[in-house]
Amino acid sequence: MATTPTPTGDHDGNPAAEAAEAVHGHEVPAGTTEVAQHGGEGGGLPQFRFEYWGGQIIWLLVLFAILYVLLARVFVPRLRKVVDTRAETIAGALEEARRVQAEADAQAAAAQAEIAQGRAESRRVAADAQAKAAAEFAARQAAEDQRLAAQMDEAEARIRATRDQAMTNVQGIATDTALAIVEKLTGAAPSAAEAKAKAMATRQGAA
């Protein structure tokens, strides 16, 4: 039975190379052994190793340039457009609100003017109606006064006629009474002229 000799010249007693060979079942190249040994010696993250900083700075500058171009050519113009559109919308809304407020104020002023005009018109109509009613009342009062004056004149005329008639009757009665008294006292009937004179004297004395 033949046995496979274990190569030892390439590893030089390197434990890392021997462990890799034991895991993979084949020999690890010498360069890999050196890298593993070097990595085992350095340790830590590659970002903090000085030999990688040059490439990292270059990529950082490239990414910064790309982000700057995107911000300057894409995002900032869009954001500015959105802000300008919003500002224009707000300004338009404010202008529309001012216009509506001005129209409302004008309508309110017109309504107030119409109300004042209506009140003045109602006062004028009421004054005209009051004056017309007063004139009609004065006309009716004057007509009624004239009617009453006419009735009073007519009544006075009737009273005077009645009084004259009564005075005529009284004079006749007084004449007859005087004739009767004279005839009774003297026994002789006086003449009509004497009786009338006696009656006139009696009436004047009574007055």
NORGIZI-V781751 format. One record per residue. N is the residue number from 1. RES is the residue in one small letter. PSI is psi in radians with two decimals (* if undefined). OMEGA is omega in degrees with one decimal (* if undefined). D_LAST is the distance of its C-alpha to the last C-alpha in whole Angstrom. Layout:
n=N res=RES psi=PSI omega=OMEGA d_last=D_LAST
n=N res=RES psi=PSI omega=OMEGA d_last=D_LAST
This chain:
n=1 res=m psi=2.20 omega=-176.1 d_last=203
n=2 res=a psi=2.54 omega=179.1 d_last=202
n=3 res=t psi=2.50 omega=-179.4 d_last=199
n=4 res=t psi=2.17 omega=-179.3 d_last=197
n=5 res=p psi=2.49 omega=179.8 d_last=197
n=6 res=t psi=2.05 omega=179.6 d_last=194
n=7 res=p psi=2.36 omega=-178.1 d_last=194
n=8 res=t psi=-0.17 omega=-174.4 d_last=193
n=9 res=g psi=-0.56 omega=-174.8 d_last=194
n=10 res=d psi=-0.41 omega=-174.0 d_last=190
n=11 res=h psi=-0.51 omega=-179.3 d_last=188
n=12 res=d psi=0.65 omega=177.4 d_last=190
n=13 res=g psi=0.42 omega=179.6 d_last=189
n=14 res=n psi=2.07 omega=-177.8 d_last=185
n=15 res=p psi=-0.61 omega=-178.5 d_last=183
n=16 res=a psi=-0.72 omega=179.7 d_last=180
n=17 res=a psi=-0.69 omega=177.7 d_last=182
n=18 res=e psi=-0.68 omega=178.3 d_last=184
n=19 res=a psi=-0.73 omega=178.7 d_last=181
n=20 res=a psi=-0.69 omega=179.3 d_last=180
n=21 res=e psi=-0.65 omega=179.0 d_last=183
n=22 res=a psi=-0.59 omega=-178.9 d_last=183
n=23 res=v psi=-0.81 omega=-172.6 d_last=180
n=24 res=h psi=-0.25 omega=178.0 d_last=180
n=25 res=g psi=0.27 omega=177.2 d_last=184
n=26 res=h psi=3.01 omega=-175.4 d_last=185
n=27 res=e psi=2.41 omega=177.9 d_last=186
n=28 res=v psi=2.36 omega=179.0 d_last=183
n=29 res=p psi=2.77 omega=-176.1 d_last=183
n=30 res=a psi=-0.67 omega=-179.3 d_last=184
n=31 res=g psi=-0.68 omega=178.9 d_last=181
n=32 res=t psi=-0.66 omega=178.8 d_last=179
n=33 res=t psi=-0.66 omega=179.8 d_last=181
n=34 res=e psi=-0.67 omega=178.8 d_last=180
n=35 res=v psi=-0.74 omega=179.1 d_last=176
n=36 res=a psi=-0.69 omega=179.2 d_last=176
n=37 res=q psi=-0.70 omega=179.9 d_last=178
n=38 res=h psi=-0.69 omega=177.1 d_last=176
n=39 res=g psi=-0.67 omega=178.1 d_last=172
n=40 res=g psi=-0.53 omega=-179.9 d_last=173
n=41 res=e psi=-0.70 omega=-175.6 d_last=174
n=42 res=g psi=-1.03 omega=-177.5 d_last=171
n=43 res=g psi=3.00 omega=177.4 d_last=168
n=44 res=g psi=3.11 omega=-178.9 d_last=164
n=45 res=l psi=2.57 omega=179.2 d_last=162
n=46 res=p psi=-0.48 omega=-178.2 d_last=163
n=47 res=q psi=-0.39 omega=-177.8 d_last=160
n=48 res=f psi=0.22 omega=179.1 d_last=161
n=49 res=r psi=2.33 omega=-172.3 d_last=164
n=50 res=f psi=-0.54 omega=-176.0 d_last=165
n=51 res=e psi=-0.31 omega=178.5 d_last=167
n=52 res=y psi=-0.06 omega=-174.2 d_last=164
n=53 res=w psi=-0.60 omega=-179.8 d_last=161
n=54 res=g psi=-0.88 omega=178.8 d_last=162
n=55 res=g psi=-0.68 omega=179.5 d_last=161
n=56 res=q psi=-0.70 omega=178.7 d_last=158
n=57 res=i psi=-0.72 omega=178.9 d_last=157
n=58 res=i psi=-0.82 omega=179.0 d_last=157
n=59 res=w psi=-0.62 omega=176.4 d_last=156
n=60 res=l psi=-0.74 omega=177.5 d_last=153
n=61 res=l psi=-0.70 omega=178.3 d_last=152
n=62 res=v psi=-0.84 omega=178.9 d_last=152
n=63 res=l psi=-0.68 omega=178.3 d_last=150
n=64 res=f psi=-0.70 omega=177.7 d_last=148
n=65 res=a psi=-0.73 omega=179.1 d_last=148
n=66 res=i psi=-0.81 omega=179.5 d_last=147
n=67 res=l psi=-0.66 omega=179.2 d_last=144
n=68 res=y psi=-0.76 omega=179.0 d_last=143
n=69 res=v psi=-0.74 omega=179.0 d_last=143
n=70 res=l psi=-0.77 omega=179.4 d_last=141
n=71 res=l psi=-0.76 omega=-175.3 d_last=139
n=72 res=a psi=-0.61 omega=-173.7 d_last=138
n=73 res=r psi=-0.34 omega=-173.3 d_last=139
n=74 res=v psi=-1.12 omega=-169.9 d_last=137
n=75 res=f psi=-0.81 omega=-178.6 d_last=135
n=76 res=v psi=-0.79 omega=175.8 d_last=133
n=77 res=p psi=-0.70 omega=177.7 d_last=132
n=78 res=r psi=-0.76 omega=178.9 d_last=131
n=79 res=l psi=-0.72 omega=177.8 d_last=129
n=80 res=r psi=-0.69 omega=178.0 d_last=128
n=81 res=k psi=-0.74 omega=178.3 d_last=127
n=82 res=v psi=-0.77 omega=179.9 d_last=125
n=83 res=v psi=-0.75 omega=179.0 d_last=123
n=84 res=d psi=-0.72 omega=178.3 d_last=122
n=85 res=t psi=-0.73 omega=178.5 d_last=121
n=86 res=r psi=-0.71 omega=178.6 d_last=119
n=87 res=a psi=-0.73 omega=177.5 d_last=117
n=88 res=e psi=-0.70 omega=178.6 d_last=116
n=89 res=t psi=-0.77 omega=179.1 d_last=115
n=90 res=i psi=-0.75 omega=178.9 d_last=113
n=91 res=a psi=-0.71 omega=177.2 d_last=112
n=92 res=g psi=-0.71 omega=178.4 d_last=111
n=93 res=a psi=-0.72 omega=177.9 d_last=109
n=94 res=l psi=-0.74 omega=178.7 d_last=107
n=95 res=e psi=-0.72 omega=177.0 d_last=106
n=96 res=e psi=-0.70 omega=177.7 d_last=105
n=97 res=a psi=-0.73 omega=177.2 d_last=103
n=98 res=r psi=-0.71 omega=179.8 d_last=101
n=99 res=r psi=-0.78 omega=178.8 d_last=101
n=100 res=v psi=-0.69 omega=178.6 d_last=99
n=101 res=q psi=-0.72 omega=178.4 d_last=97
n=102 res=a psi=-0.73 omega=177.2 d_last=96
n=103 res=e psi=-0.70 omega=178.4 d_last=95
n=104 res=a psi=-0.73 omega=177.7 d_last=93
n=105 res=d psi=-0.72 omega=179.0 d_last=91
n=106 res=a psi=-0.74 omega=177.6 d_last=90
n=107 res=q psi=-0.68 omega=177.6 d_last=89
n=108 res=a psi=-0.73 omega=178.2 d_last=87
n=109 res=a psi=-0.73 omega=177.9 d_last=86
n=110 res=a psi=-0.70 omega=178.0 d_last=85
n=111 res=a psi=-0.73 omega=176.9 d_last=83
n=112 res=q psi=-0.71 omega=178.2 d_last=81
n=113 res=a psi=-0.72 omega=177.7 d_last=80
n=114 res=e psi=-0.68 omega=178.4 d_last=79
n=115 res=i psi=-0.79 omega=178.8 d_last=77
n=116 res=a psi=-0.72 omega=178.3 d_last=75
n=117 res=q psi=-0.72 omega=177.7 d_last=74
n=118 res=g psi=-0.71 omega=178.0 d_last=73
n=119 res=r psi=-0.76 omega=178.5 d_last=71
n=120 res=a psi=-0.71 omega=178.4 d_last=70
n=121 res=e psi=-0.72 omega=178.1 d_last=69
n=122 res=s psi=-0.69 omega=176.5 d_last=67
n=123 res=r psi=-0.74 omega=179.7 d_last=65
n=124 res=r psi=-0.76 omega=179.0 d_last=64
n=125 res=v psi=-0.73 omega=178.8 d_last=64
n=126 res=a psi=-0.72 omega=178.6 d_last=61
n=127 res=a psi=-0.74 omega=178.1 d_last=60
n=128 res=d psi=-0.75 omega=179.3 d_last=59
n=129 res=a psi=-0.71 omega=178.7 d_last=58
n=130 res=q psi=-0.74 omega=178.3 d_last=56
n=131 res=a psi=-0.72 omega=178.4 d_last=54
n=132 res=k psi=-0.74 omega=178.4 d_last=54
n=133 res=a psi=-0.69 omega=178.4 d_last=52
n=134 res=a psi=-0.71 omega=178.7 d_last=50
n=135 res=a psi=-0.76 omega=178.3 d_last=49
n=136 res=e psi=-0.71 omega=178.7 d_last=49
n=137 res=f psi=-0.73 omega=178.4 d_last=47
n=138 res=a psi=-0.71 omega=178.5 d_last=45
n=139 res=a psi=-0.77 omega=178.2 d_last=45
n=140 res=r psi=-0.68 omega=179.1 d_last=44
n=141 res=q psi=-0.73 omega=178.6 d_last=41
n=142 res=a psi=-0.74 omega=178.1 d_last=40
n=143 res=a psi=-0.71 omega=179.6 d_last=40
n=144 res=e psi=-0.67 omega=177.3 d_last=38
n=145 res=d psi=-0.74 omega=177.8 d_last=35
n=146 res=q psi=-0.70 omega=179.3 d_last=35
n=147 res=r psi=-0.75 omega=179.0 d_last=35
n=148 res=l psi=-0.68 omega=178.4 d_last=32
n=149 res=a psi=-0.72 omega=178.1 d_last=30
n=150 res=a psi=-0.75 omega=178.7 d_last=31
n=151 res=q psi=-0.69 omega=179.5 d_last=30
n=152 res=m psi=-0.72 omega=177.3 d_last=27
n=153 res=d psi=-0.74 omega=178.7 d_last=26
n=154 res=e psi=-0.72 omega=179.7 d_last=27
n=155 res=a psi=-0.73 omega=178.1 d_last=25
n=156 res=e psi=-0.68 omega=177.8 d_last=22
n=157 res=a psi=-0.72 omega=178.5 d_last=23
n=158 res=r psi=-0.70 omega=179.6 d_last=23
n=159 res=i psi=-0.73 omega=179.2 d_last=19
n=160 res=r psi=-0.72 omega=178.7 d_last=18
n=161 res=a psi=-0.76 omega=179.1 d_last=20
n=162 res=t psi=-0.70 omega=179.4 d_last=19
n=163 res=r psi=-0.77 omega=179.1 d_last=15
n=164 res=d psi=-0.70 omega=178.1 d_last=16
n=165 res=q psi=-0.71 omega=-180.0 d_last=18
n=166 res=a psi=-0.70 omega=178.8 d_last=15
n=167 res=m psi=-0.63 omega=176.2 d_last=13
n=168 res=t psi=-0.77 omega=178.6 d_last=15
n=169 res=n psi=-0.72 omega=179.8 d_last=17
n=170 res=v psi=-0.71 omega=179.5 d_last=13
n=171 res=q psi=-0.71 omega=178.0 d_last=13
n=172 res=g psi=-0.72 omega=179.6 d_last=17
n=173 res=i psi=-0.75 omega=179.5 d_last=16
n=174 res=a psi=-0.68 omega=179.1 d_last=14
n=175 res=t psi=-0.80 omega=178.7 d_last=16
n=176 res=d psi=-0.70 omega=-179.1 d_last=19
n=177 res=t psi=-0.74 omega=-179.9 d_last=18
n=178 res=a psi=-0.71 omega=177.7 d_last=17
n=179 res=l psi=-0.73 omega=-178.4 d_last=20
n=180 res=a psi=-0.70 omega=-179.1 d_last=22
n=181 res=i psi=-0.78 omega=-178.6 d_last=20
n=182 res=v psi=-0.72 omega=179.8 d_last=22
n=183 res=e psi=-0.67 omega=-178.8 d_last=25
n=184 res=k psi=-0.65 omega=-177.5 d_last=25
n=185 res=l psi=-0.70 omega=-175.4 d_last=25
n=186 res=t psi=-0.36 omega=-177.4 d_last=27
n=187 res=g psi=-0.01 omega=178.0 d_last=29
n=188 res=a psi=2.48 omega=-177.4 d_last=29
n=189 res=a psi=2.19 omega=178.3 d_last=26
n=190 res=p psi=2.95 omega=178.3 d_last=24
n=191 res=s psi=2.96 omega=-178.2 d_last=24
n=192 res=a psi=-0.61 omega=-179.0 d_last=22
n=193 res=a psi=-0.73 omega=177.6 d_last=21
n=194 res=e psi=-0.75 omega=179.2 d_last=20
n=195 res=a psi=-0.68 omega=179.7 d_last=18
n=196 res=k psi=-0.71 omega=178.3 d_last=16
n=197 res=a psi=-0.73 omega=176.5 d_last=15
n=198 res=k psi=-0.75 omega=-179.3 d_last=14
n=199 res=a psi=-0.71 omega=178.9 d_last=12
n=200 res=m psi=-0.69 omega=178.9 d_last=10
n=201 res=a psi=-0.72 omega=178.5 d_last=10
n=202 res=t psi=-0.73 omega=-178.2 d_last=9
n=203 res=r psi=-0.72 omega=178.8 d_last=6
n=204 res=q psi=-0.68 omega=177.9 d_last=5
n=205 res=g psi=-0.61 omega=177.1 d_last=5
n=206 res=a psi=-0.63 omega=-179.1 d_last=4
n=207 res=a psi=* omega=* d_last=0
